[in-house]
Amino acid sequence: MRWLIILISSLLVFGCSSIPIESPPLRDLEEPLEAFVEPDDEALREKLPRGGFTGIYVEDARKTLDQLVGDPEGLIVDRIVENSPAMAAGLAVGDVLLEVIPSGKEPIALAWKSQWRKLELESGAGKKLRVVYDRGGVEHETELAITDRLRLPDREEVERIREEQRVGVVVRTPTEVESRRVGLAPGAGAVVVGLSLSSPFRMAGIRFGDLISHVDDRSIDDPQALLDEIRAADEKAELLLTLYREGEKHQISAVVSSRAQELSDFTIPLIFSYSNDPDRSQLSLLLGLFGVESTEAAWKVRLLWFITFGGGDSDRLAEVAVSEQERSKP
C-alpha cells in the first residue's frame, strides 16, 4: 500500500508540474559596449535644418499587448504647444492621428513617430496638411497650417529592443543625426547593437553598428517595425535587408531561423529521473539510491541515500609544466 501511495503521488506531481511559458534568454547573445552606447552627437543635431512646425508631439498608439502583436495604426497626440498650428486646428491631447493628406499627394497612413517628423521636415512654412483623426471613436478631419520651426524638438530617448526567437538580434533607435545622415526620417531605421553568435544575421554578414533601413522593399520606420517583419516571416524565409554601414549603402540577404529544441527532462516515476538545464544537470535512479549532479564548476555523487562525495574547481589555477629552456629565458 505504501508503494502504491508513493507511485500515485509521483504521478500527480508529474502531472501538475508546469513547463516554462517563455523561452530562456539566448546565452550566446553578444552586446559589445562600444556598439551599445548612444553616440554623443547633440552638437551636430543642433546644426540640422529644423523643418516646419505643427506644435504636435506624438507617441505610438500601440500601448497594449494586443496592439503590440497586431498591425500599428495611428499616432496618439501626447502634447500640444500653446498657440501652435495644432491648437488653432482644434486638435487635442489624446486624439489619434490616423491619416495625413499632403497638398497634391496621396494620403499617408500613420503608424510611427518618425512619419510625423518626416512630414514636418518636408513641409515648410505656408504649406497645409489635411489630417484625419479619431476622437472618442468618431473620425474627424482638420487642416494644419505649417509655420517655421524656431528650435529643434527635444531629443528623443533611445529605445532598445531584443529579438531572441528568430534571428537573435538587439537593435536601438537611431539618433536623429544617424537617421538623417542617410536620408531617413528622424528615428527611422534600426541600429544593430547585439547579435547572437549563431544568429543568421551575423552569418549573413550583418555587423554591430549597421543601420537597417528596409526589409525587402518595405521601409523600417521604427526598430519595432524590423521585429514585426522578422516575426511575420515564415521559418527559413529569406529577407533582403538594406542597410548603411559607415555611410555606405549595402544589401544583404539573411534567412529567418527558429529556436533549437533539446531534451531537458525525462522521468520514469520511482525508477529514473533526468534533467538538463543550461547551468546544471541531474540524474537519479531507483528512488534516489544513485544520483549525480553536475555543473561547470562542480560535481556530486550520491549512493544509498547517505554516501555522498564530490569535487570541483579549486581557488587556484592548475600548474602548467614549463621546460628548462623556457624557464631560462629572460
Secondary structure, DSSP 8 states (H G I E B T S, - for coil): -HHHHHHHHHHHHHHH----SS----TTEE--HHHHS----HHHHTTS---EE--EEEEES--SHHHHTS----EEEEEE-TTSHHHHTT--TT-EEEEEEETTS--EE--SHHHHHHHHHH--TT-EEEEEEEETTEEEEEEEE-EE-SS--------EEEE-SSS-EEEE---HHHHHHTT--TT-SEEEEEEETT-HHHHHT--TT-EEEEETTEE--SHHHHHHHHHHS-TT-EEEEEEEETTEEEEEEEE---------EEEETTTEEEEE-SS-EEEEETTTTEEEEE-SSEEEEEETTTEEEEEE--SS-------HHHHT--
